[in-house]
Each structure stands twice: as C-alpha cells, then as structure tokens.
C-alpha cells in the first residue's frame, strides 16, 4: 500500500531567534499528527526553502528537537520522527530557550575574541605566557589521548583574556563561558562536532598557533588566527 504523501506548509519566520520559531512550528506539526512517528522530515534543503532561512537555524532547530527526544537522524538517510512527546528530562523548553541563544554566543565570540587577543598579544607578561603554555600543553596531551575537554578550552580562552590585562575583557569572557555552560543545546551540538577526531586535532593546532602569536607579541597574526578560529568554530557548529 502506497504511503500518503504529507504536505506541510510552514510559515516564513522573522529574524529574531530563528531556530526557536522553526523548532516550535515543527514541534506543532509533530504533536498535531501531521508528522507521525516513523515519518521522515523534509530534507534540510527543503526546510530552508520552506522557512526562507539558511542551514544554520534549521540545524539548530533539528538539534533542539533531537535533544528533546522528538526526532532522530540516520546517517546519510535523513531525520525521522521518534516521538510526539518531549522527554521528561527536558519537559520544560526553557532549559535552552531561556538561556542565551547559541547564535548570540557565536556572534559575540566572533566579534569580541579577536579584539581581546589583540590586547593579549600586546600586553602578555612572561607569567601570562607561561600559564598559557601550561594550558596548551594540557590540551596537547588530551588531544593525543583522543579526548576533548571543554574546561581546558575554556581555561585557555580565559587565560588569553587575562593576558589582555583589561578587567572588562576578562569579565566578558567569563560571561561568555558561563553562557556556554548554561546553554544545553550549545553543549549538545559541541559534543557532536568538536569531539570528532578531525575537529579535535585542528582545534588544538589553532590554539597552539594562537599562543605562539601571543608569545611573540605579534598582534596582527594573533587577530588573524583568532578570527579564522572563530569562523571555523561557526562552521563546525552550524554547517557540517
């Protein structure tokens, strides 16, 4: 018996918190029965056309749906409906919607961290550099052991902010790190991307180049490396 084709019409979304709006519309269709358990969702490309957005917010919305136990993905096949009920642990969508959004985190990091590293490269003392060297050594050992430890990554970026000798930059970096820790979806996507061996190795290499530039007080190189590192961060989280 041929399965009936489900025709869904999604509404275009406005610019603010795109993934939240996309999440809610897909969730509504799942809960109303338009998408039944076992049904395959439209491909990412189709969802982009339906919602009039790029791939990034579609990826975020699908990640949120997966994190809440509503869908699952099959490598190379697509995304399927798993349940029409949010899993108990995540019954309150505020667990990620009321946190600072992943888009805000990425946007802040892409614009602020190159500025912070510029001052770090100018002002880093021998003590600052020794501390950064100790942390990058720790990251190297973890990378060789085949693990990614987010706390080490955070420690390195905090150390760079500390080397700027600007208390506001230090506090801003602390706020960004705190936002990443509170945002459940950020951690969910991070654990599916930067923990991969290919990303893990590149991630270490980029951090090592950053510390080398700071140690040599080469601010132009440090800014360029950090800018590329932040762009790569965006690409890893939202494009792959």
C-alpha positions in Angstrom: 0.0 0.0 0.0 1.4 3.3 -1.0 2.0 5.7 1.8 0.2 9.0 1.6 2.4 12.0 1.0 2.2 14.6 3.8 2.0 18.1 2.5 3.1 20.7 5.2 3.1 24.4 4.8 5.3 26.2 7.2 5.2 29.9 7.8 8.2 32.1 7.0 10.0 33.2 10.2 11.3 36.6 11.3 14.9 37.3 12.1 14.9 37.0 15.9 15.7 33.6 17.4 15.1 31.8 14.2 15.7 28.3 15.4 13.2 28.8 18.3 10.4 29.7 15.8 11.4 26.8 13.5 11.5 24.4 16.4 8.0 25.4 17.6 6.5 25.1 14.1 7.9 21.6 13.5 7.0 20.6 17.1 3.4 21.7 16.5 3.2 19.6 13.3 4.6 16.6 15.1 2.2 17.0 18.1 -0.8 17.6 15.8 -0.1 14.4 13.9 0.9 15.9 10.6 4.2 14.2 11.1 3.7 10.7 12.7 6.1 8.6 14.5 8.4 7.0 11.9 7.8 9.7 9.3 10.7 11.3 7.6 11.0 15.1 7.9 11.8 17.1 4.8 15.5 17.3 3.9 17.4 20.3 5.3 17.5 21.9 1.8 13.7 21.7 1.6 13.2 23.1 5.1 15.5 26.0 4.2 13.2 26.8 1.3 10.0 26.3 3.4 11.2 28.6 6.2 13.2 31.0 4.0 16.3 30.7 6.0 19.9 29.4 5.8 21.0 26.0 7.0 22.3 27.2 10.4 18.9 27.8 12.2 17.5 24.7 10.6 20.4 22.7 12.1 19.8 24.3 15.5 16.1 23.6 15.4 16.7 20.0 14.5 19.3 19.6 17.2 16.8 21.0 19.7 14.2 18.6 18.6 16.6 15.7 18.8 17.8 16.8 22.2 14.2 16.7 23.4 13.7 13.2 22.1 11.3 14.1 19.3 13.4 13.1 16.3 16.4 11.1 15.4 18.8 11.0 12.5 20.1 8.2 10.3 23.5 8.9 8.8 23.1 9.6 5.1 19.4 8.9 5.2 17.7 11.8 6.9 15.8 12.7 10.0 12.8 10.8 11.4 10.1 11.4 14.0 10.8 9.4 17.1 8.1 10.6 19.5 5.4 13.2 19.8 6.1 13.8 23.4 9.1 15.7 24.8 11.2 13.5 27.0 10.7 14.1 30.8 14.1 15.5 31.5 13.5 18.3 29.0 9.8 18.8 29.5 10.4 22.5 30.1 11.7 24.0 26.9 13.1 26.9 28.9 16.1 24.6 29.5 17.6 26.1 26.4 15.2 28.7 25.1 15.6 30.9 28.2 19.3 30.7 28.1 21.4 33.0 25.9 21.0 31.6 22.4 23.7 29.7 20.5 23.6 32.4 17.8 24.2 35.1 20.4 27.2 33.1 21.8 28.7 32.6 18.3 28.1 36.2 17.3 29.7 37.6 20.5 32.7 35.3 20.3 33.4 36.1 16.6 33.4 39.8 17.2 34.9 40.1 20.7 37.6 37.5 20.9 39.8 38.9 18.1 39.8 42.2 19.9 40.7 40.5 23.2 43.6 38.6 21.7 44.9 41.8 20.1 45.5 43.3 23.5 46.7 39.9 24.9 49.4 39.9 22.2 50.4 43.5 23.1 50.4 43.1 26.9 51.1 39.4 27.8 53.7 39.1 30.5 56.2 36.2 30.9 53.9 34.9 33.7 50.8 35.1 31.4 52.7 33.3 28.6 53.9 30.6 31.0 50.3 30.0 32.1 49.1 29.8 28.5 51.9 27.4 27.7 50.9 25.2 30.6 47.3 25.1 29.4 48.2 24.4 25.7 50.5 21.5 26.9 47.5 20.1 28.8 45.3 20.4 25.6 48.0 18.7 23.6 48.1 15.7 26.0 44.4 15.4 25.9 44.3 15.6 22.1 46.9 12.9 21.9 44.9 10.8 24.3 41.9 11.2 21.9 39.7 13.3 24.2 38.3 16.9 24.1 37.9 18.5 27.5 35.8 21.7 27.2 37.2 23.0 30.5 40.7 23.1 29.1 39.5 25.0 26.1 37.6 27.5 28.4 40.7 27.8 30.5 42.8 28.8 27.5 40.4 31.4 26.3 40.1 32.8 29.9 43.9 32.9 30.0 44.0 34.9 26.8 41.5 37.4 28.3 43.6 37.6 31.5 46.7 38.4 29.4 44.9 41.4 27.9 45.1 43.0 31.4 41.7 44.5 30.8 39.2 43.7 33.6 36.2 44.2 31.4 37.5 41.8 28.7 38.1 39.3 31.5 34.6 39.6 32.8 33.1 39.5 29.2 35.0 36.2 28.6 33.8 34.8 31.9 30.2 35.7 30.9 30.6 34.0 27.5 31.9 30.9 29.1 29.1 30.9 31.6 26.5 31.3 28.8 28.0 28.3 27.0 27.8 26.2 30.2 24.1 27.1 30.7 23.0 26.6 27.1 22.1 22.9 26.8 21.9 23.0 23.0 25.3 24.5 22.7 26.7 21.6 24.7 24.6 19.1 22.7 26.0 20.3 19.4 29.5 20.7 20.7 29.5 17.1 21.8 28.5 16.0 18.3 31.1 18.1 16.4 34.3 19.3 18.1 34.8 16.0 19.9 35.3 14.3 16.5 38.9 13.3 15.9 39.4 15.6 12.8 38.0 18.6 14.6 39.8 17.8 17.8 43.2 17.8 16.1 42.5 21.0 14.2 41.1 22.7 17.3 44.4 22.0 19.2 46.5 23.3 16.3 44.6 26.5 16.0 45.0 27.1 19.8 48.7 26.4 19.6 49.2 28.9 16.8 47.3 31.5 18.9 49.6 31.0 21.8 52.7 31.2 19.6 51.5 34.6 18.2 50.8 35.9 21.7 54.2 34.7 22.9 55.9 36.6 20.0 53.7 39.7 20.7 52.5 39.5 17.1 49.1 41.1 17.4 48.3 41.2 13.7 48.9 37.4 13.4 47.1 36.8 16.7 44.0 38.7 15.4 44.1 36.8 12.1 44.4 33.4 13.7 41.6 34.2 16.2 39.3 35.5 13.5 39.8 32.3 11.5 39.4 30.2 14.6 36.1 31.8 15.4 34.9 31.4 11.8 35.9 27.8 11.9 34.0 27.4 15.2 30.9 28.7 13.4 31.4 26.4 10.5 31.9 23.3 12.8 28.9 24.0 14.9 26.4 25.0 12.2 27.5 24.0 8.8 28.8 20.4 9.0 
